[in-house]
């Protein structure tokens, strides 16, 4: 009974992490559409982007995405260009810096994950997400990536006894107590910041 409960929670955790990763990829996609805003090419030397810059950039993505979707691959008209310029101006970033982030993020999963983590609302004070340390995060993310392969193969079905045992072994080897692992997994379902931090840890592990 305990094994089934653990397996079910782990499957759900792996699934939510995969969904989070997909969301980050979607969030980064409009970055490529932001290029028409610039009157000149983006700066070639991007340097290291600060968390504040990435947070500002991420805040503009919903407005940029809305215009990009309306374009459907076409060129923006004057009104759409003005909207894109306004979205960039609202971030407080120079247009060249905004475009530098956009270009860098296009092919950089870690930077995409950093943008999502910087943009997510902070975990509520006193919550599980707020209490998760970087060490716990890295351990959870590493185990969750291994669990993701099993969860994907299940395709919604219940794990076999062998798979359930394998999942328990993965958690045991993670260095986290089962209860703590499950608490983090359950909290990630409702905590955008925690999901983003997990995805960032997984992206960094894949570098």
Secondary structure, DSSP 8 states (H G I E B T S, - for coil): -HHHHHHHHHHHHHHHHHHHHHHHHHHHHGGGGGGGG-SS---S------HHHHHHHHHHHHHHHHHHHHHTTS---HHHHHHHHHHHHHHT--HHHHHHHHHHHHT-HHHHHHHHHHHS----TTSHHHH--HHHHHHHHHHHHHHHHHHHHHTTS---HHHHHHHHHHHHHHTS-HHHHHHHHHHHTT-HHHHHHHHHHHHHHT-
